[in-house]
């Protein structure tokens, strides 16, 4: 009976990790896009700030996801 509870705990922890990864990555990209749109508005209709914001958001999200996964597998 104890091993079944351990399996459920492990499944809940895995689900929490996957959910956290998705939320972290989504928020990082959304913030990058938001800042890119803000700077695009401030600098005129140049699309470069938006592209840079997307790249920064994806980079920040990937970095955070890497740290989250490495914390689990340490």
DOLO-784621 format. One record per residue (C-alpha): residue number from 1; residue in three letters; x, y, z. Coordinates in steps of 0.02 Angstrom, whole numbers, plus 32768, in hexadecimal, padded with zeros to 4 digits. Example, Ala and Ser with C-alpha at 12.3 -4.5 7.8 and 13.67 -1.06 7.14 Angstrom:
# residues 2
  num  residu    px    py    pz
    1     ALA  8267  7F1F  8186
    2     SER  82AC  7FCB  8165
This chain:
# residues 74
  num  residu    px    py    pz
    1     UNK  8000  8000  8000
    2     UNK  8091  8076  8023
    3     UNK  80D8  8064  7F74
    4     UNK  8033  8098  7F25
    5     UNK  8035  813A  7F88
    6     UNK  80E9  8157  7F55
    7     UNK  80B8  8143  7E9F
    8     UNK  802B  81BF  7EB2
    9     UNK  809E  823B  7F08
   10     UNK  811C  8228  7E7C
   11     UNK  8094  8244  7DFA
   12     UNK  8058  82E1  7E53
   13     UNK  810A  8324  7E5D
   14     UNK  8125  8300  7DA3
   15     UNK  8082  8357  7D77
   16     UNK  80B3  83EC  7DE1
   17     UNK  815C  83F6  7D8A
   18     UNK  8110  83EE  7CDC
   19     UNK  808D  8470  7D0A
   20     UNK  8112  84E1  7D56
   21     UNK  817D  84D1  7CBA
   22     UNK  80EB  8502  7C4A
   23     UNK  80B8  8596  7CB4
   24     UNK  816B  85D4  7CC7
   25     UNK  818E  85C8  7C0D
   26     UNK  80E8  8617  7BDD
   27     UNK  80FE  86A9  7C53
   28     UNK  81B1  86C7  7C1A
   29     UNK  817D  86CB  7B63
   30     UNK  80E5  8738  7B89
   31     UNK  8151  87B6  7BE7
   32     UNK  81CF  87B8  7B58
   33     UNK  8145  87D5  7AD8
   34     UNK  80F6  885B  7B45
   35     UNK  8199  88B8  7B57
   36     UNK  81BA  88A4  7A9E
   37     UNK  8111  88EE  7A75
   38     UNK  812D  897D  7AEE
   39     UNK  81D5  89A9  7AA2
   40     UNK  818C  8994  79F4
   41     UNK  8106  8A13  7A20
   42     UNK  8186  8A8A  7A6B
   43     UNK  81FF  8A7C  79D8
   44     UNK  8180  8A7F  794C
   45     UNK  8146  89EE  78E2
   46     UNK  81EF  899A  78DB
   47     UNK  81D4  88DD  78F5
   48     UNK  8284  88C1  7938
   49     UNK  8258  88E1  79F1
   50     UNK  81CD  8860  79E7
   51     UNK  8241  87DC  799E
   52     UNK  82C4  8803  7A22
   53     UNK  8240  87F9  7AAA
   54     UNK  820A  874E  7A6B
   55     UNK  82BE  8712  7A68
   56     UNK  82E0  8754  7B17
   57     UNK  8240  8705  7B58
   58     UNK  8267  865C  7B0B
   59     UNK  8319  8664  7B4C
   60     UNK  82E2  8691  7BFC
   61     UNK  825D  8609  7BF8
   62     UNK  82D8  8585  7BBC
   63     UNK  8355  85B8  7C42
   64     UNK  82D2  85AD  7CCA
   65     UNK  8291  8505  7C8D
   66     UNK  8343  84C2  7C8B
   67     UNK  835E  84FA  7D3E
   68     UNK  82B9  84AC  7D75
   69     UNK  82E0  8405  7D25
   70     UNK  8393  8402  7D66
   71     UNK  8355  8424  7E17
   72     UNK  82EA  8386  7E0C
   73     UNK  8374  8318  7DC4
   74     UNK  83FD  834E  7E39
